[in-house]
Amino acid sequence: MKKVLALVLALSMTLGVAGCTGKKDSSADKGNQDKVKIRLLTRMAGTSNQVKIFKDIVKEFENKHPDAMVVDESQGDESSFNNKLKTDLASGTLPNIFRIQGVANLGEYIKSGLLMDMDPILKEDTKWGSGFTEGALSYYQVQGNKGTYAIPMESGLIGVYYNEEIFKQAGIEKFPETWGEFKKAIEKLNAIKIKPIALGAKTTYMAGHLHDQIFYKWMGTEAAKKLGSREMKWTDPEVIKTLGFVKELNDMNAFGKNAAGISDDIVLTEFLQGKAGMIITGPWNIGKFTSEKDTKYTKSIKVAKFPYFEEKPQFKDNDMQILSPYMVSGKLQGKEKEYTIELLKMLTSADAAKRFAEESQFLIPRKDINIDKSKVSELFLKNIELGATSTGIAVDVFDFDPLPSMQDRTRNSIVSMFVGNTPDKAAQEIQTEIDKEK
């Protein structure tokens, strides 16, 4: 596959050169060719406030260094991002700053010299380096390798955002803390013909995140590591149970009709319009929840942790949190390396973190941010408060799996239960993906 991708890329480059034959370089082109180029491949794309701040900082860097040019290839769509990254990894032409999902395969990339060890940079600039939370940095300290191989650039609880006004209309006095209470709340929302949970499984991460939450509350975050190390199997009875809970919610009409054919943007709009009682999402959507331009329910939208299982109180505070990195190419040298690190620091400084928090409700995991509470919403502060109580933290279950295909395999198999597949068959599909690699 890697050879194919490399060949495709080489062919496209050849065609590109052929198409330009006979054209003379303009003076502007020659000037750009002489500049230090810094390629970025992040998820910071679109029209959100945090993307605007990101672009402002990049522009500030370019103004500071006229001899540098930032080529921003960031992708907001997950599939587009993953395809671009796969091509870059296969061709060996990694961007200066990028991100790899999960931690299971980082050891392989470290050995290949693709990732820069950030420890020397963190220790050299103690004002910048000592400001990050210890837990966020330690997530990128890979077992068997000395060093820290990413800079965390986003954190926050993946919670359940709910419309308090609609809950009261349905006779739900407070957010359900347990699974049993959760199911009763779903029944009450269905009774008033309000979609209980806004979930568009066509965008598969939404179904994946639902299962992640259930898995951690039923088995704990450490169990995800055991799946990745093969100490546990997806076909183990307790793991199948976690898939069964997803199917149970779907059978209860928790997501309305045809959830498998609806995308995330459509269900988000439904929630903002008061057509759904809940949505499972992260702090990146808080800006919309608190904007009167986006919703009339700004005072009614609240956040809570995903309910825990009465039988498993020990996992009550095992939570899904987002933790996203900036990684730096290990191949950089000279001025290109110097400028890349400077831009990285600008994007993750205490000043940048303060601006991201106050202007876009976006949290960089730094402990030296002096947030003006009058400039942020109660919803944002509540997310931070709830996240601080997590005793176990993980992102997606597949983050700990060494198979890159597990992101698509697990999510697609989970979605298959929305259209008739059984938990046992979904588990077997996932386990077969693992077994065929042995």
SELUM-492614 format. One record per residue: x, y, z of N, C-alpha, C in turn; residue in one letter. Coordinates in steps of 0.1 Angstrom, whole numbers, plus 2048, in hexadecimal, padded with zeros to 3 digits. Layout:
% SELUM-492614
XYZXYZXYZA...
END
This chain:
% SELUM-492614
8087F480080080080080980D800M81380C80881C81880982381A7FBK82780F7F582D8117E88248177DEK8178137DF80D8187D680B8277D8V80A82B7E48088397E88148417E3L82083C7E582C8437E182C8447D2A82883A7CB82883A7BC81E8447B7L8128447BD80784E7BA80C85C7BCV81385F7C781886C7CA8238707C0L82C8667BD8368697B383186C7A6A8268657A2820867795819875794L81387879F80C88579F81689179ES82188F7A582C8997A483189A796M83388E79083888E78282F896778T82289377A8188997728188A8774L81A8AC78181A8BA7858258C177EG8318BB77D83C8C177783A8C2768V8348B77628328B77548288C2750A81E8C47598148CF75681A8DD756G8258DE75D82B8EC75E8368EE754C8398E474C8448E67428418F2739T84C8F973784B90572E847912735G84391174283F91D74984C923750K84D93075085893675785493A765K85D93876E85B93C77C85A94B77DD84F95078484E95E786857962792S85A96F79486297379F85D9707ACS84F9707AD84996C7B984B95D7BCA84A9557B284D9477B485B9447B9D86594B7B287394A7B687594E7C5K86E9597C986F95E7D686A9547E0G85E94D7DD8599437E58629377E6N8689347DB8719287DB87D92A7E5Q8819367E788C9397EF8889397FED87B93A80187793B80F87892D816K87992E82387992282C86A91E82DV86791282785990D827856905833K84B90783A8469008458398FA842I8388ED84082B8E783D8248E384AR8178E584A80E8E18558038D8851L8018CD8587F68C48567EF8C1863L7E68CA8677DE8C98737CF8C7870T7C78C787A7B98C78797B38D587AR7BB8DF87B7B78ED87C7B38F286FM7A78EF86A7A28F485E7938F785FA78E90185778090485877E91385CG77391686277092486576D927874T77191E87C76F91F88B77892A890S77592F89C77E9398A378C9348A6N78D9278AA79A9228AD7A39218A0Q79D91E8957A491E8887A992C884V7A09368877A49448847B094888DK7B09448997BB9478A27C894089DI7C69338997D292C8947D8933888F7CF93787F7D493E8737DA94C876K7D49528807DA95F8847E995D889D7EB9538917F895089680294D88BI7FD94588180694187680994E86EV80095786C80296486580C96C86DK80B96C87A81497488382296F881E82396188083195B87E83695F870F82E95F866833963859837971858E83097A85F83398885F84098A866N84398287084F98387885B97E870K85997486786396E85F86096F850H86397A84986097B83B867971832P87196A838878960830872952832D86795283986094583B852945834A84E93983084193882A83A92B830M82E92D83682792283C81D91C832V81E91082F81590982680C90082EV7FF9058307F68FF8397ED8F6831D7EF8E98337E78DE82D7DD8D8836E7DA8DE8417D18D984B7C38D5845S7BE8CA84B7B18C58467A78C4852Q79B8C98507918C885B78A8BA85BG7888B584F7828A884D78B89D851D78789485A79088985F795880854E78C87C84B79187284079B879837S7988868347A288D82B7AF88E832S7AF89183F7BB8938467C3885847F7BC87A84A7C286D84B7C886983DN7C186C8327C68688257D3870822N7D387D8257DE8868227EA88182BK7E887E8377F38798407F986C83BL7F08638377F58568327FE858826K7FA86181D80286381180F869815T80F87281F81C87882382586E82AD81F86583282785B83982D85182FL82584E82582A84481B83584A812A83485680F83E85D80684A86280ES84986281B854868823855877823G84B87E81E84B88C81D842892828T84589083583D89584083D8A4841L8328AA8458328B884883B8BB853P83E8C88558468CC86183F8CA86EN8328CE86E8298CC87A81D8C4875I81A8B987C80F8B187980A8AA885F8008A08837FC89888F7F988A88AR7FB8818937F88728917EE86F89CI7E38698987D98658A17DE8598AAQ7DC85A8B77DF84E8BF7EE84E8C3G7F18448CB7FF8428D08058358CDV7FD82B8C980181D8C880D81C8BEA80D8248B38178228A882282C8A9N8228348B382C83F8B483A8398B5L83C82D8BC8498278BD84F8248AFG8478208A684C81D89885182A891E84983589384D84188D859847893Y85A8458A086684A8A78738438A2I8728368A187D82E89C88183288EK87783688687A83A87887F849877S88084F88388585D88387B86787EG86E86487D86486D87885F877882L86187488F85C87D8998678838A1L8678908A38718978AB86E8958BAM8788928C18778928D08778A08D5D86C8A38DC86A8B18E08708B48EEM8758AA8F587B8AC9028868B7902D8908B68F989A8C18F98948CF8F7P88A8D08EF8838DD8ED87C8E28F9I8758D890086D8DC90C8778E0917L8828D991888C8DC9238938E9920K8968EC91389D8F8910895904912E88990490F88091091187690C91DD87B90E92987390A935867912937T86791F93385B92793484F92192CK85291D92084891791784690891BW85190191D8508F291F84A8EE92CG84C8F69378478F29448388F5946S8328FC93C82490093D81A8F693AG81E8EB9338158E092F8118D793BF8058D293B8018C99468098BC944T80D8B69508158AA94F80E89E949E80189D94C7FA8929467F9892937G7F889E9317F78A092380489D91CA80F8A192281C89E91C81F88F91DL81C88992982087B92B818872921S80D87691C80686E91280E86B906Y8178749038208738F782E86F8FBY83086990783C86390A83B854908Q84084F8FE83D8418F9846837900V83F82C90484682190B85181C902Q85D81A90886881490187081F8FAG86C82B8FB8748368F48758428FEN8818478FF88385390787F8608FFK8788699068748759008658788FFG8628838FA8548878F885288A8EAT8488848E38488858D583C88C8CFY8368958D782C89E8D282A8A98DCA8248B48D78208BF8E08118BF8E0I80A8BD8EC7FC8BD8EC7F68CB8E9P7ED8CC8E07E78D98DC7D88DA8DEM7D28D08E47C48D18E77C08C68F1E7B88C98FA7B38BF9047A48C3908S79E8BA90F7908BD9137888B1914G77E8B191D7758A691F76C8A4913L76A89890E76089590475389190DI74A89A90D73E89991673189890FG7278979177198989117148A6913V7118AD90970B8BA9096FC8B8908Y6F58BF9116E68BC9116DF8C9912Y6D28C990D6CA8D590E6C18D491AN6C48DC9246BD8DC9316AE8DF92FE6AB8E992669D8ED9246958E191EE69A8DA9156938CE90F6928C3919I69D8C192169C8B792B6908B9935F68E8C69386838C99416758C793BK6758CA92E6688C79266658B8926Q6708B092766E8A192766C89C935A66D8A493F66B8A094D67889A952G68489E94D69189A9526968A595AI6978A396769B8AE9716AA8B0971E6B28A696F6C08A896F6C789E966K6D38A19626DA8989586DC88A95FF6D987F9576DB87295D6E986E960P6EC86A96C6FA86696F6FD85896CE6F384F96C6F584196A6EF83C95DT6F38309586EE82B94C6DF82994CW6DA8249586CC8219596C482E958G6C983995E6C284695E6C384C950E6CE8499496D084D93B6C6848932F6C383B9336B983492B6AB83A92DK6A883D93A69B84393D69A850937K6A58589376A48669316A2865922A6A885B91C6A685890D69785590AI69184D91368384A91167A856912E67D85F91C67586B91E677875912K68387690D68587F90167D8798F5L67E86C8F36768668E86678688EAN6638698F665486A8F964F8788F4A6588828F46538908F06588928E1I65D8878DB6618888CD66D8918CAK6768908D36838978D268D88C8D0I69688E8C66A18848C56AA8848D1K6AB8798D86B38798E46C287E8E3P6C98778D96D787A8D76DA87D8C9I6E08898C66E388D8B96F08858B5A6EF87B8AD6FA8738A96F986F89AL70387489270387188470E867881G70A85A88071484F87E71A84F870A71585786771B85785972985D85BK72B86686473886B86973C862874T74485887174584C87A74B84F887T75285A88975885D89674E85E8A0Y74286389D7378658A77338588ADM73184E8A572E8418AB73A83B8B3A74683E8AE7528398B57538408C2G75184D8C37528548D074784F8DAH73B84B8D57318468DE7368398E4L73C8308DC7418238E174D8268EAH75682F8E77618328F075C8358FED75283E8FF74C84290C747836913Q73F82D90C73A822913745818917I74E81690F75980D91276181191EF76481E92076C82292B764821938Y75782493774E82394374B815947K74C80B93E7497FD9417567F6944W7617F993E76E7F193F77A7F9944M77980794478480F94878E81293DG79581D93E79E8219337AA817931T7AE81093C7B980793B7B67FB932E7A97F89317A57EC9287A87EF919A7A77FC9157AB7FF9077B97FC904A7C27FE90E7D07FA90C7D27EB90BK7C97E39127CA7D59117C57D0904K7BC7D78FE7B87D38F07C37D58E7L7CA7E08E87D57E48E07E17DA8E1G7E37D58ED7EE7CC8F07EB7BE8EES7DE7BB8EA7D87AE8E77D77A58F4R7D77AC8FF7D37A490C7C57A290CE7BD7AA9057AE7A89047AB7A78F5M79F7A18F279A7A08E578D7A88E4K78A7AC8D877D7B38D57717A98D7W77479C8D576A7918D776978D8E5T7707928EE76E78F8FD760794901D75978C90974B78F90C74979D912P7527A291A7507AF9207517BA915E75A7B890C75C7C29017507C28F8V74B7B68F573E7B58ED7337BD8F4I7327BC9017287C39097287D2906K7347D89047357E690272F7EA8F4T7317E18EA72B7E38DD71C7E18DFL7187D78E77097D58E97027E18EFG7097E98F77027F58FD7007FF8F2F7098008E87068098DC6FA8048D5V6F97F78D26ED7F28CB6E17F48D3K6E27F38E06D67F58E96D08038E7E6D980D8E76D581B8E56CE81D8D8L6D48178CD6CF8188C06C18128BFN6BF8068C66B27FF8C66A88078CDD6AC8108D76A38188DE69F8258D7M6A48268CA6A28328C26A883F8C9N6B483C8CF6BB8478D66C08528CCA6C284E8BF6C88578B56BF85A8AAF6B28578AB6A985A8A16AA850895G6A385288B6A384987F6AF84C876K6B58428706BF8438666CB84B86AN6D08488776DC84F87C6E884B874A6E883F86E6F483A8666F584385AA6EB8498556EC8518486ED86084BG6EF8648576EF87385A6FD87785FI70288385B70F88785E70F89086BS71B89287071D89987C7188A887CD71A8AF8707158BD86F7068BE870D6FF8B486B6F08B586B6EB8B3879I6F18A98806EC8A788E6F08B2898V6FB8B88956FF8C389D6F58CF89BL6F18D188F6E78DB88D6DA8D8894T6D68CB8936CA8C789A6CB8CA8A9E6D68C78AF6D88CA8BD6D78D98C0F6DE8E18B86DD8EF8B96CF8F58B8L6C78EF8B06B98F38AD6AF8EE8B7Q6B48E68C16AB8E08CB6A38D48C6G6A88CE8BB6A18C28B66A68B58BCK6B18B68C46B78AB8CB6BB8AF8D9A6BA8A68E36BC8A98F16CA8A98F5G6D38A08EE6E189F8F26EA89D8E6M6F68A08E870089D8DE70D89A8E5I71588F8E072188C8E672C8928DEI73489B8E473E8A38DC7488A88E6T7528B08E075D8B58E875C8C48E9G7668CA8EF7658D98F27668E18E5P76A8DB8DA76B8E38CD75E8E88C9W7538E38CE7468E88CA7408F28D4N7478F58DE7418FE8E973E90C8E3I7479108DA74591D8D473791E8CDG7329138C77259138C171A9138CBK71D90B8D671290A8E07109178E8F71A9208E871992C8EF7169388E6T7159368D97139418CF7049438CCS6FF94F8CF6F19528CC6EE9518BDE6F99528B46F79518A66F49438A2K6F99398AA6F892B8A66EC9258ADD6E89298B96DD9238C06D692C8CAT6C992A8CB6C29328D56C292C8E3K6C99218E46C99198F16D791B8F9Y6DD9278F76EA9298FD6EA92790CT6DF92B9126DE92A9216D991D926K6D491491C6CF9079206D98FC91ES6E38FE9166EC8F39136F68F191EI6F78E59237008E292E7088D692AK7128D293371B8C793071C8BE93CV71D8B193A71F8A794472789C93FA72C89494973488894572A87E93FK72F87593772786A93372386193FF71785C93F71285594B71B84894DP71C84495A72383895E71A82D960Y71F820960717815963716812972F70A80F97670880D98571080198AE7137F798171A7EB98572A7EE985E72E7FA97F73C7FC97D73F80A983K73D80D99074081A99574E81E995P75781399576581699576A81D988Q76281D97E76682497175E83096FF75783597974F84197875784D972K76384F97676B85A971776856967D77484B96077C84795577684E949N77C85894377686093977E86192CD77686492277C86791577F876914M78C87991178F887910797888902Q7968948FC79D8968F07AB89A8F4I7B58958ED7C38998EF7CA8998E2L7CC8A58DC7D18A68CE7DF8AC8CES7E88A78C57F68AB8C57FA8B38B9P8058BA8BB80D8BF8B081A8B68B0Y81D8B08A58298A98A48338AF89AM83F8AE89C8498B58948528AA88DV8548AC88085C8A387886A8A287ES86F89587F87C89388488789587AG88389986E88D89B8638928A9861K88D8B28698908C086789E8C486CL8A38CE8658B18D38688B18E2866Q8BB8E886C8BF8F68698B390086CG8B29098638A891486589A90F864K89890485C88A8FE85B8868F9868E88F8F286F88C8ED87D88A8F8886K89290288689290E88F88491588EE88091888187491F87F868916882Y86890988085D90088385B900892T8658FF89A8648FF8A885E90C8ADI8639178A785E9248AB84F9258A9E84A92189D83C92189A8349188A4L83A90C8A78339038B083190A8BEL83C9118C283B9188CF8309238CFK83092A8C48269358C381892F8C3M8169238BD80891E8BD8049188CAL80E9158D380A90E8E080F9158ECT8129228EA81792A8F680C92D900S80F93290B8059369157FC941910A80294B9087FA9559027F09508F8D7F59478F07EC9418E67E19398EDA7E59318F77DB9298FF7D0932905A7D493E90A7CB9479107C194C905K7C79508FA7BE9558EF7B594A8EAR7BA93E8E87B19338E37A69308EDF7A99318FA79F92E904794939905A7999469057909519077889558FAE78D9528EF7879568E278094A8DBE78393E8DF77D9338D777A9278E0S77B9288ED77891D8F67809108F2Q78C9128EF7959078EA7A09068F4F7A28FA8FA7AB8F89057B88F2901L7C38F99027D18F39017D58EF90FI7DA8E29117DC8DE91F7E98E4925P7E78F09297F28F79307ED8FB93ER7F68FB9487F28FE9567F690D959K7FB91494F8009229527F792C94AD7EA9289477E19319417D993994BI7D994594A7D194E9537C495294BN7BA94994B7AE94B9447A595694BI7A196094479796A949789963948D78495F95477895895476C96094FK76D96D94F76297594976297493AS76C96F93476D96E92576A960920K76795692976494992575694592AV75093B92474393792874392E934S73892D93B737923946738915941E73491393573590692F74390192DL74C90A92975A908927760904935F75D90D93F76390B94C75E8FD952L7518FA94F74C8ED9547538E194EK7568E294175D8D893A76B8D6941N7728E194477F8E094A77D8DA958I7738DE95F7718D996D76E8CA96DE7658C59647628B796376F8AF95EL7768B49557828AD95078C8AB95BG78D8B59647978B496F7948A8979A7888A397878489898278688A97CT78B88996F78E87D969799875970S7978699747A186097A7A885796FT7A18559647A684E9597A385594CG7AD8579447AB85F9377B085792BI7A88589217AC8529147A4859909A7A98588FD7A385E8F179B8538EBV79D84F8DF7968448D979C8368DDD79482C8DE79881F8E17A481A8D7V7A281D8CB7AC8198C17B98208C1F7BA82B8C97C68328CB7D28298D0D7CE81F8D77D88168DD7DB80A8D5F7D58098C97D67FD8C07E18008B6D7EB7F68B47F57F88AB7F17F789CP7E57F28997E07F188C7DA7FF887L7DF80587D7DA8128797CB811873P7C880586E7BB8038697B0802873S7B38028807A980088A7A080C88CM7A481788879B82388978F821880Q79281D87478681B86B77F80E86ED7868048717807F78747767F7880R77B7FD88B7737FD897767806894T76981288F75D81B88D753816883R75881087874F80A86E7477FF874N74D7F687C7467EB88273C7F088CS73F7FA89373580089D729806895I72C80D88A72181388271980887CV71F7FC8797177F187370B7ED87CS70D7EF8897027EB8926F67F4891M6F880088B6ED8098896E480487DF6E97FB8756E17F686A6DF7E786AV6DF7E18766DB7D48786E57CA87CG6F27CD87C6FD7C48816FB7C1890N7007B68946FF7B38A370D7B68A9T70D7B88B67197BB8BE7237B08BCP71F7A38BC7287988BA72F7988ACD72779B8A272D79C8947367A8893K7327B389973B7BF8997487BD89FA7487B68AB7547B28B275D7A98AAA75679F8A375E79689B76579C890Q75E7A68897647AE87E7717B4883E7707BB88E77B7C28947877B8897I7837AD89E78D7A48A279479D896Q78C79B88B79279587F79C79E879T79A7AB8797A47B58747B17B387CE7B07B18897BC7AF8917C37A188EI7BB79788D7C078988B7C778787ED7C278E8747C878C8667D6792865K7D979A86F7E67A186E7F1799876E7EC78E87D7F67878857FE77E87CK
END
